[in-house]
Amino acid sequence: MFKIIPMMLIAIGVYIGMQYDDEIIDLFGQNTIDQIEEAVEDSKDDILDKLKDINE
C-alpha cells in the first residue's frame, strides 16, 4: 500500500508536466529549461560515478 502511493504521485506529476509543458517553457523561458536539463545530466553522471566507485 505505502509503495503504491509514491509511484502514483510520480505518475500524476509526470502527467501534469506533460500537459503543461508549453506553459512551463513560457513561464521560465527555454534557457531555464536547458539549465535544468543540464543540471539533471550532471547529477546523473555524478551518481553513476559514485556507484562505480562503490562497486570497485
N, C-alpha and C positions, 0 to 999 in steps of 0.2 A: 504493500500500500504506500509506504513512505518513499519507495524508489520510483513509483509512477509519477508522483506529484512534480518533482523537479523536471522530469522529462516532458511532462505536459506543459509546464511553464516555458521551457526552452522552445517547444514546438509553437506555442502561442506567440512567443517573442519573434521567432523566425517568420511566422505567417504575417504578423503585423509589420515587421521590417520589409517584407516583400511587397505588401500592399502600399506602404507609404515611402517606398524607395525614392521616387522622384521628389516628393515633398521634402525628404530629409536632405537630398542634394541641394534643393533650392534654399533650404533653411541655412545649411552650413557652408555651402559652396563646394565645388568639386575639389578645390585644393585641400580642404579639411578632410574630405573623404580619402584622398590619396595619402595624406599623412597618417590617418588611422590605419589604412591598409598596410602601409609601410611599417608602422609600429607593430602590427599583428604579425607580419612576416618576420621581423627581427626577433620578437619574443618567441615565435615558433622555433626559429633557428637556435636561440639560446636554450630552450627546453630540450631540443634534440641533442645539443652538445652535452648538456648536463646528464642526460640519460646515457649517452655513450660513455661518459666518464664513469658513471656508476657501474656500468656493465663491465668495464675493464678491470 
